[in-house]
Amino acid sequence: MKNTYNLRSIAAIAIGQVIDKGQSLSTVLPELQKNISDKDKSLLQEICFGVLRYLPKLEWFVSQLMEKPLTGKQRTLHYLIMVGIYQLLYTRIPAHAALAETVNGAVALKRPQLKGLINGVLRSFQRQQAQLEERSANHNSQYLHPSWLLKRLQNAYPSEWQSIVEANNQRPPMWLRVNAQHHSAEQYQRLLEEIGITSERHLKHPSALRLSEPTSVAKLPGFDDGWSTVQDVSAQGCAEILAPQNNEHILDLCAAPGGKTTHILELAPKAHVVAVDIDESRLKRVNENLSRLKQHAVVIQGDGTTPEQWAEGKLFDRILLDAPCSATGVIRRHPDIKWLRRDSDINELTVLQAKILESIWPYLKVGGTLVYATCSVMPEENSLQIKNFLAKHPEAKLNDGTSAGLQILPSETGGDGFFYARLVKQIN
């Protein structure tokens, strides 16, 4: 049966909603791909993520090929042209098919009169591709990051910013967390090999496997039975550093979508875990993950800044605070972050993080451990946040052998950008 939708027009609509309306791809795509085949969903994601990864470069190409950009009601066609150029540059789709489908996207977008324009621009790109690519290498769009973010990275990491930017611009590796309740990483690696999936183990994280090629979870042995979970290796470090123990009362704050909650319960199956998140809709994912892994936790919708409303006066042996952050460490997984974030967000987030940290600290028992974590690379959200907290709390002691927490930077074959600080509450 022939598809009744045009995938390129759907991609153009999705990109427009991110760029012009400030919505995240993870919000936009589920709505737009409801009636799309699984094979086409993968291609739609590839195109949307790819265009947002290379956005400044694609914008520059369009500016060289058109005297005036398409604006107003025709703006979606501007993104359609970018979808066409992206396919010609970065996918294996045959050029004639990419062109035909993209040009037909104008009809799906109810602008058939612009088919000729889109065809002309894309064919011009094909003719001039070599010269345009050569010239683009000298243009400031080559880093594929907004200028405010580049400046912050250059200031924070004078000798490492280029490797951070490079890692951000890569496709992310796919990491699995092997459930030790079922298999060791070595045993699961052999199960993967039996079905032709190759992987590498991590030296520091015992349950982590990096797949040579991303694959559908439907192909993973025992995925529905909880044998493995898709989780970046840096995120896996959170529960490991928390070091949960059986029979302890443990709080996972800002818990959605539940990857860390389930990891805590894999490490300590008899722990009493409370998972709290402010976003009720995202708590569905926590419950789904717990259900797949056949685990139990108390799941509560609540605000980290007002624990008195949901904690019922309980004190916890351990708290994992995966604080809301700029997500600048996971740009390779979510390239839309580059275009959704603003410079002013960093300051607003640091205020919120400090408020949550201050609010939840009284709910940690004396002698208890709190792990503060973010998927950010910004010092203001991470090491500086912890230094400020320690200056106000003499009873808080860093217990991870660092002066202000551990910062991990994104790397091509390693994990995402992440930060952890392990605080212990002493008698004051």
C-alpha positions, 0 to 999 in steps of 0.5 A: 500500500502506498503511503499517503503522507509526504515525509519531507513535508512532515520534517519541515513542519517539525523543524519549523515548530522547533525553530519558530515556536520553541518546541522540543523535538521530543514533544513535536515528533510523537504528535506528527508521526502517529500514522507513519510506518516504523521504517519512515519514523526512523527516517523522519527522526534522522532528517529532523535531528540532522537538519537541527545538527547542521542548521547554521550550515544549511541556512548559509547554503540557502542564503547563497542560493536564494536572493530572498528567504521565504518568510511568513506563511511560506516559511515551512518551504524554507525548512523544506529546502533545508531538508532537501539539502541535508539529504543530498549532503548527509544521507545515502538516499539517491539524489533523484529520490531525495529531490522528487520527494522534497519537491512533492513536499510543496504539494503536501504543504499546499504550495504546489506553485512553489514546486519549480522554485524548490526544484531550481534551488536544489538543482543549483545546490547540486551543481555548485555543491563543491564550491559551496562546501569549500566556501562554507569551511571558512564561514563562522557557521562551521562550528554549528553552535550559536555564538553565545554558547561558543563563547561560554564553552571557550571561556570555561574550557579554553583548551578543550572547547573545540573537542566539546563542539566536535563531540556535540556535532556527532551522532550519539553512540548507543549505550546499554545498561545490562541488568545485573539481576539477569546477566553480567555485561560479559554474558549479555555481550555474548548474547548480542554477538549471537545475533550479530550485534557487536559491542564494547564494554566500559573500563569503569562502568561494570554494566555498560555496553556501547553498541557498534551501531545503534539498533532497535530495542526490539532486537535486543535480547530480553529487552521486554523482560528487563534484561537491559536498558538504553542509558548513556554511560555517563548517566549510569554513573549517577546510581553507581556514585550514589551506591544504594544499599538494600533496606535504605530509604532513597529519594530519586528527585527529578526522576523522569523518565526513570532510568536512574530510578530503575538503576538504583533498584537494580543495584539495591533491589530491596531499597525503599525508593521514592521517585518524584518529578514535577511533570506528571505526564513524564511520570508515565515513563517512570511507571512504564520503566518500573513495570518493564523491569518488574520493580516497585517504587513509590512514584509521586508528582511533586516540586523539588522546591517544596518537599514539605508538600509531598515528603511527609516529614520522612528523612532519607538515607540517600538522595539522588538529585538529577537537577533541571539543567541546560542539558548542554552535555547532551547536545549530540542526543538533542541537537534542538537544545542549541536552538532552544536554549538562551544565554539567560537560561543558565542564570535562571537554572542556577537559581532554581538548582540552588533552591532545590538543593537548599530545599531538599538538604534538610530531608537527608539523614545525618550521615546520609549521602546526596548526589547532585548531578546534571547533564550540563557542562556549564561550571555555573550549574556544576562546580560553582553551584557546589562551591556555593553550597559548601560555603553555606553548609559546614555540615556538608562534605564532598565525599568523592575525592574532588574539590568541587565534583567530577565534570565529564565532557562529551566524547565521541566514543565515551559518554555524554557531558555530565557532572556529579558531586557526592555530598555527605551530611555530617553532624554540625 
